[in-house]
Amino acid sequence: MKKRKTLQDLTIKDNFMFGAVMQVEENCRGFLEMVLGFPIERVVISTEKSIIYHPEYRGIRLDVYAMDEHRTHYNIEMQMRKKRVLGKRSRYYHNQIVMETLEKGIEYEAVPDTFVIFLCDFDPFGEGLYCYTFQNTCQEDDAVSLEDGCHTIFLNTKGRNPEEVPVELVKFLKFVSADLRESEQDFEDELVRQFQNTIRQIKIDREMGERYMIFEEMLQEEKMEGKLEGKIEAKREDIMELLEELGDVPENLQNEIEKTEDLDTLKALHKLAAKAESVCFFQEAVKEYFISNK
């Protein structure tokens, strides 16, 4: 069994630590200025749904959400493992920000610019770039921009083009990629030192230790729930496959199977489906099962 990390074992690439460090305004602002290359006067970090600051919030939110003085919105997320759907995930974040602003009564013309930034400990596109930046442009003439205000950035710790990006970005990404021992070394960079100091403070903060324990418990609960949901869905599919071999499955029966959420009940229905000689036979057997188990 994989040993659970303690708070002392965490580095910046661990989601809890990244979220906690980025809740400090000067850290978040410094990071954004380094990545985007323009000054930001101030940022407001949303802690409304963050387990880091609101352990009573029943849900794990692993991204950092911020807004600057121009109402530009930023969504930042650490990514440790390669996922095939990062592009669609970025679209989801852009859409989420837009919908939240529209719900507040803001007109389309006033929808804020959005930056979605993924910090990846892998190369998301395999081209060896430290930074991949995407904006919507015309395919027939890339000089024509859609100007929809959507910017998506993928930072890559495995980049191979240091001469094409700021040295500060390379040093920061090396810090992100480092293991525990390496991450405590001097990277000769002011922002990295700032992050290291915050990490040291977090690790000796008793309250943050308690929040990390809650975070880990909730993460384990979500994993267990996810595994259970996977088993339930697989069992439903198995039942439907068996029934479809017997003939057409009435829509009301399909709905009943889809609504059944108890795994033990689905296991029993699976056994009945395996023994059934016809769909009608299965339906009668199901009626008897539920009568006898009332």
C-alpha positions in Angstrom: 0.0 0.0 0.0 1.3 3.5 -0.9 2.3 5.4 2.2 0.3 8.6 2.7 2.3 11.8 2.7 2.4 14.0 5.8 2.3 17.8 5.6 6.1 17.7 6.0 6.5 15.6 2.9 4.7 18.0 0.6 6.3 20.1 -2.2 4.7 22.8 -4.3 3.5 20.3 -6.8 1.2 18.6 -4.3 -2.3 20.0 -4.7 -2.9 21.0 -1.1 0.5 22.8 -0.8 0.0 24.5 -4.1 -3.4 25.7 -3.1 -2.3 26.9 0.3 0.8 28.8 -1.1 -1.2 30.4 -3.9 -3.8 31.8 -1.4 -1.1 34.3 -0.3 -1.8 37.3 -2.5 1.9 38.3 -3.2 2.6 34.7 -4.2 -0.3 34.5 -6.6 0.4 38.0 -8.0 4.2 37.2 -8.4 3.4 34.0 -10.2 1.0 35.6 -12.6 3.4 38.5 -13.4 6.2 36.0 -14.1 4.0 33.9 -16.4 2.2 36.7 -18.2 5.0 39.3 -18.4 2.9 42.3 -17.3 2.5 44.1 -13.9 -0.6 43.4 -11.8 -1.4 45.9 -9.1 -3.4 43.5 -6.9 -5.2 40.1 -7.1 -8.2 38.9 -5.1 -8.0 35.1 -4.5 -11.4 33.3 -4.1 -11.4 31.1 -1.0 -15.2 30.6 -1.1 -15.0 26.9 -2.1 -11.5 26.1 -1.1 -10.9 23.2 1.4 -7.7 25.0 2.3 -9.6 27.8 4.1 -13.1 26.4 4.5 -12.9 22.7 5.6 -16.6 22.7 6.1 -17.0 22.9 2.3 -17.9 19.4 1.3 -16.0 19.1 -2.0 -12.5 19.1 -3.3 -11.6 22.1 -5.4 -8.0 21.7 -6.6 -7.7 24.9 -8.7 -6.8 28.4 -7.7 -9.3 31.2 -8.7 -8.3 34.8 -8.7 -9.2 38.2 -10.2 -7.1 41.4 -10.7 -7.9 45.1 -10.6 -9.1 45.0 -14.2 -11.6 42.2 -13.4 -9.5 39.8 -15.5 -10.2 36.3 -14.1 -7.5 33.7 -13.6 -7.8 29.9 -13.0 -4.6 28.1 -12.1 -4.3 24.3 -11.6 -1.4 22.0 -10.9 -1.3 18.9 -13.1 0.9 16.0 -12.1 -0.3 13.3 -14.5 -0.9 13.5 -18.2 -4.6 13.6 -19.2 -6.0 13.4 -22.7 -8.8 15.9 -22.1 -6.8 18.9 -20.8 -8.0 21.0 -23.7 -11.7 20.3 -22.9 -10.9 20.9 -19.2 -9.6 24.4 -20.1 -12.8 25.1 -22.0 -14.8 24.0 -19.0 -13.0 26.5 -16.8 -13.4 29.4 -19.3 -17.1 28.6 -19.6 -17.5 28.3 -15.8 -16.1 31.8 -15.3 -18.3 33.3 -18.0 -21.4 31.7 -16.7 -20.7 32.8 -13.1 -20.3 36.4 -14.3 -23.5 36.3 -16.5 -25.5 35.0 -13.5 -24.5 38.1 -11.7 -26.3 40.2 -14.3 -23.2 41.3 -16.4 -23.9 41.9 -20.1 -22.0 39.9 -22.7 -20.0 43.0 -23.8 -18.7 43.2 -20.2 -17.7 39.6 -19.8 -14.1 39.6 -18.4 -11.0 38.3 -20.0 -10.0 34.9 -18.7 -6.7 33.1 -18.3 -6.7 29.4 -17.6 -3.2 28.2 -16.6 -2.1 24.6 -16.2 1.2 23.9 -14.4 2.2 20.5 -15.8 4.9 18.2 -14.5 5.0 16.6 -17.9 5.1 17.8 -21.5 1.4 18.1 -22.5 2.1 18.3 -26.3 5.5 16.7 -26.6 7.1 19.6 -28.4 9.6 20.4 -25.7 8.3 24.0 -25.0 8.4 25.4 -21.5 5.2 27.4 -22.3 2.4 26.7 -24.7 0.0 29.7 -25.2 -3.4 29.4 -27.0 -5.8 32.1 -28.2 -8.5 31.8 -30.8 -7.4 33.0 -34.3 -8.7 32.6 -37.8 -7.5 29.3 -39.5 -7.4 31.0 -42.9 -5.5 34.0 -41.7 -3.8 33.8 -38.3 -3.3 37.6 -38.2 -7.1 37.8 -37.5 -7.9 37.2 -33.9 -11.3 36.4 -32.5 -10.6 38.7 -29.5 -12.9 36.7 -27.2 -10.6 37.3 -24.3 -9.9 33.6 -23.7 -6.2 32.7 -23.0 -5.1 29.2 -22.2 -1.5 28.5 -21.0 0.2 25.2 -20.4 3.5 25.4 -18.4 5.8 22.4 -18.8 8.5 21.5 -16.3 10.1 19.2 -19.0 10.8 22.0 -21.5 13.9 22.1 -23.6 14.0 25.7 -25.0 15.4 27.8 -22.1 16.8 30.4 -24.5 13.2 31.3 -25.7 11.6 32.0 -22.3 12.5 34.2 -19.3 15.2 32.7 -17.0 12.8 33.2 -14.0 10.2 30.9 -15.6 12.8 28.2 -16.1 14.0 28.4 -12.5 10.5 28.3 -11.2 9.6 25.3 -13.3 12.7 23.5 -12.1 11.6 24.2 -8.5 8.1 22.8 -9.3 9.7 19.6 -10.8 12.1 19.1 -7.8 11.7 16.4 -5.2 11.4 17.2 -1.5 15.2 17.5 -0.9 15.9 19.4 -4.1 13.0 21.8 -3.6 14.7 23.2 -0.5 17.9 24.2 -2.3 18.7 27.7 -3.5 17.4 28.3 -7.0 18.8 31.9 -7.0 15.4 33.3 -7.7 13.3 35.7 -5.6 9.9 34.3 -6.4 11.1 30.7 -5.6 12.5 32.0 -2.3 9.2 33.6 -1.5 7.4 30.3 -2.2 9.9 28.3 -0.1 9.4 30.7 2.8 5.6 30.3 2.6 6.0 26.5 2.5 8.1 26.5 5.6 5.5 28.6 7.4 2.7 26.3 6.3 4.6 23.2 7.5 4.9 24.6 11.1 1.3 25.9 11.2 -0.8 23.6 13.4 -4.1 24.7 11.9 -2.8 24.0 8.4 -1.8 20.6 9.6 -5.4 19.9 10.7 -6.7 21.2 7.4 -4.4 18.9 5.5 -5.7 15.9 7.5 -9.3 16.9 6.6 -8.3 17.4 3.0 -6.7 13.9 2.9 -9.8 12.3 4.5 -12.1 14.0 2.0 -9.9 13.0 -0.9 -10.0 9.4 0.2 -13.8 9.5 0.6 -14.1 10.9 -3.0 -11.9 8.2 -4.3 -13.9 5.5 -2.5 -17.2 7.0 -3.8 -15.7 7.1 -7.3 -14.7 3.4 -7.1 -18.2 2.5 -5.9 -19.9 4.5 -8.7 -17.7 2.7 -11.2 -18.7 -0.7 -9.9 -22.4 0.3 -9.9 -22.2 1.5 -13.5 -20.3 -1.6 -14.6 -22.9 -3.8 -13.0 -25.7 -1.9 -14.8 -24.0 -2.4 -18.1 -23.5 -6.1 -17.5 -27.2 -6.5 -16.7 -28.2 -4.6 -19.9 -25.9 -6.7 -22.0 -27.4 -10.0 -20.7 -31.0 -8.7 -21.3 -30.3 -7.4 -24.8 -29.1 -10.9 -25.8 -32.6 -12.0 -24.8 -34.5 -9.4 -26.9 -35.7 -5.8 -26.8 -35.6 -4.3 -23.3 -38.6 -2.0 -22.5 -37.7 1.6 -21.7 -39.4 1.4 -18.3 -37.2 -1.6 -17.4 -34.1 0.3 -18.6 -35.0 3.2 -16.4 -35.5 1.0 -13.4 -32.1 -0.5 -13.8 -30.5 2.9 -14.3 -32.2 4.2 -11.1 -31.0 1.3 -9.0 -28.0 2.6 -7.0 -27.5 -0.2 -4.4 -24.6 -2.4 -5.5 -26.0 -5.5 -3.7 -29.3 -5.1 -5.4 -27.6 -4.8 -8.8 -25.6 -8.0 -8.1 -28.8 -9.8 -7.3 -30.4 -8.5 -10.5 -27.3 -9.6 -12.5 -27.7 -13.1 -11.2 -31.4 -13.1 -12.2 -30.5 -11.8 -15.7 -27.9 -14.5 -16.1 -30.6 -17.2 -15.4 -33.4 -15.6 -17.3 -34.7 -17.3 -20.4 -36.5 -14.1 -21.7 -36.9 -10.5 -20.8 -40.4 -11.2 -19.5 -39.0 -14.0 -17.3 -36.5 -11.5 -15.9 -39.2 -8.9 -15.1 -41.3 -11.5 -13.2 -38.2 -12.6 -11.3 -37.4 -9.0 -10.4 -40.9 -8.5 -9.0 -40.6 -11.6 -6.9 -37.2 -10.4 -5.7 -38.4 -7.0 -4.5 -41.6 -8.6 -2.9 -39.4 -11.0 -0.9 -36.9 -8.3 0.1 -39.4 -5.7 1.3 
